[in-house]
Amino acid sequence: MKKKEIFVLDAVLTDVIKNATFNAVLPNGHEIVAFPQRKDQERACACLAKGSRVQVEMSPFDMSKGLFVF
């Protein structure tokens, strides 16, 4: 069985969209939409705000979305 290919990158949250969905910017200037994992949604809403630094898991197949790594 193949391993999943996942990138873990640093990002800065720039805006809250709604329901624990955030806009984020990578160090190279690329803008993405970042989501917390389903089990961490409540914690993400409470502790994350605009300007927070997070790590994001991204797939090489869709570089416009990512999941928070806590």
N, C-alpha and C positions, 0 to 999 in steps of 0.2 A: 504494500500500500504506500502511496506517495505521501510525503509530508506536505502540509500546506505552506505556501510561500507567503510570508507576512513580513512587512517592514514595520519597525517601531521607530517613530520619529517624534521629535519635540515640536510643540505648537503653542501658540498664544491665542487665547479666546478673544475674539473681537466683538461679538454680539450674541445675544440670546435670541433665538428665533421663537420657539415656543415648545412647551412640554419636553424639557430637557434636551433640546436640540440647539446646537451652537454653531456659529460661524467661527472658523479658526484660520490662522495664517501660519504656514510653515516657515522656517528660516530662509528658504530660497524665494519667498514671496508668493508662493502658490496658495490660493484660498480653497478651503475645503469645508464640508459640513461634517461636524463631529457629533457622535451619539454616545451616551453611556451604555454599557451592557444592561440588559433588562433588569437584572438583579440589583444593579447599582443606581437606578434612576432616582430614587428618593434621596440618596446621599449626594448625588451629583447636583440636584436642584438646590440643596441646602448649602453646599460648601463651594460651589464654583460661581464665579462672577466674571465680568468683563475684565480682561487683563491677566487672568490666571494662566499660569504655565502648566501644560499637561503633556503627557506622552500619548501618542495615538498609534494604534495598529491599523495598517492599511494593506490592502491587497494590491498586487501589481496589475491586476486586471481592471480595477476601478479606482483611479487615483483622485476621485472627487469626494469620497466618503471615508470616514474612519471611526474606530471605536476607541474610547478612552481606556487607558491601562491604569488601574489604581494600585 
